[in-house]
Amino acid sequence: MPEDLHALEAGILACRICAGQFAATRTAHSPRPVFRCSRSARILITGQAPGARVHASGIFFSDASGDRLRDWLGLSHAEFYDLDRIAILPMAFCFPGYDNKGGDLPPPPVCAGTWRAEVLRQLPYISTTVLVGGYAQRWHLTDADRSVTNTVTCWRNWSPEYFPLPHPSWRNNALIRRIPGFEEELLPALRQRLRVLLRA
């Protein structure tokens, strides 16, 4: 990484802006920023925020949802984690903790407000961004509907620069079934686009 990206990475890893907020959650955890990027990356995968498993392991999408996402993208495990070609940057770099019902809290907006634009400026070769879930879609697609279903249904409005996807959790099966052409049209177009970029 060039010196400026190294310095930016060091600043992110040292960030403790949300320490008090995280300490007050049910998990009472400390910040642990997790992200993957290099200046040469052509593809960006953006999700919500690390979950508890990623907070512990430091590895994104290392679960059944990750297997499903890789299947949607048509990527092998090795391709998905190829740091030189694929960047993974969530909307917040740290696990935000659980709410009172045991669900993940939303990504703190201060994280994207502090770091995101500067990180993206250091990734000049990104040609396609995969937007997993509503938080990523609303930040990147300022004209998108707040409904993930509607945004993904209208994916052609933003492709090939952006491809919006629902979260690959199996709990979203009902939502996914409501998206016309998701498996028949969106996923083949996305896979073809990623293949072109990986061959470049």
N, C-alpha and C positions, 0 to 999 in steps of 0.2 A: 504494500500500500504506500502511496506517496505520503510525504511527511505530514501534510495537512489532514489527510484522512486518519493517519495514526494519531495525531493530536486530538482529533474529534472523537475517535474511538476511546482514547484515554479519558476524555472528559465525560463521555457517556457512562463508562464503567465506574467512574468515581461519583456519579450523580447520586445525591441523597435528598433531592427536593421533596420526595413523597415519603420520607422515612417516618415522620410523625403520623401521616395518614395510614400507612401500612401497619404501624404498631398498634393502631386503634381498631384494627379489624379482628375478626374471630381467630385468624391465624397468627396474629401478632408477629409477623415476619419482617425481616429486614429487606431492603431493596437488593435485587440481583438482576441488573440489566442483561438481557439476552438478545443478540441479533447476529446476523451473518451478512457480511457484504465485502466486496472488493471492487476496485475501480473498473475492472474489466467486465463486470456482470452485464449481460444483455437482457436478462429476465428478472423481474422483481415480483416476489410473492409477499403479499401484505395481508395479515390477519388482524385479530382484535388485540390480544395481549397474551403473554405466556400464561398457561395454567399452572396448577400446583406441580404437575409432573415435570413440565419444562423448567420450572423454578428449581426443582431438585436436580435435574439431569443436565440442564443447559442445552438440550437438543430439541429443536422444534419438530412437532408432528411425529413424535416417536410412539404412536399409538394406533388404534384401529382407524381413527379419523384421518391420520396421516396416510395410512395405507389406502384409504378410499380417495383422498385427495391426489395421491400419486397416480392412482388408476384413472381418475378423471383427466389428469394432465398428460397421461401416456408416458410418464417418466419412470425410469428405474430408480431404485434406492440410491445408486451411485450418482446418477444424473441429478437427482433432486438436491443432493448435498454437495454438488460440485461448486465450491466457493468461487471459482474463477468465472463461472458462467451464470450462476443463479444467486441472487441476493434474497434474504428473508428478513423483512423488517416489519414487525407488528406496529400497530398504532400506538402502543405503549410498550416500552422495553421490559417492564417488570410485571410480575404477577401482582394483580391489584388486591387479591384476597377474596374472601367469601362474604356474601350478605347473610342476613339472619336466617334465611331459608337454605343456606348451603350452596347457593349459586354463585358463579363468578361475578364479582363487581365489574362495572364498566371500566375501560381504560381511562386513567386520569387525563383530561385534555391538556394539562400542563406539559405532559411529556412531548406530545406532538408539537405543541406550541413552542417548546424550548429547542427541540432537536431536529424534528423531521425535515423541515425545508433545507436545513444546512446539510444533512446527510444526503438528501436527494441531489443537491448541487454537486456532490462529490461522486455521483454515479452517472457520468455523461453518456454512457452507451446503452442505458436501459431503453429497449424498444417496445416491450410489452410488459404491463403490470397486471397481475392476477389479483383481484380484489375479493378476498374471502370474508363475506359478512358485511353487515350494514355500516359499522363504524368506518371501515376502510372505504366503502363505496361513497359514503356521504362526505368524507374528507377530500377524496380525489375527484369525485364527480359532483361538482357543485350544483349541476342542474338535474341531479338524480332524484327520483321519488324516494321518500323515506322508507317505503316498503321494499324489502329485499326481493320479494316475489316479483314486483313490477319492474324493479331495476334489472334483475337477471332476465326477465322476459324481453326487455328492450335492449339486450346486450349489443345488438348491431349498431346502436347509436354511438358507441364508443370504441368498438373494435376497429383495427387490431391493436390500437395503443393500450386499451384497457379491456379486460374480460372480467365482468362481475360474476361471482359464484356465491351460492349459499354456503354456510359452514357445512363441512362434510360429516358432521355428527349424524349418527343413525337416528337420533331424535328428530331430525329434520326431514325424515322420509315423506311425511304428509305434505310438507311445504314443497319439496322437490317434485312430487307428483303433480302439483298444480302449475308447474312451469312448462308451458308448451314448447316442445322441441328441444328440451334440455339435453337429452341423451342423443337424439337423432340429428340435431343441427349444431347446437352450441359446442358440445364437447368435441365433435370431429373438427370444427373450425379452430378451436383452441389448440388441439393436439397438432394440427397441421402447422399452425403459426409457430408453436414452440419448436417443432422439428426444423423449420426453416432457420430459426435463430440459433439453434444448437449446431447446425451445420455451417453457419457463417464463420 
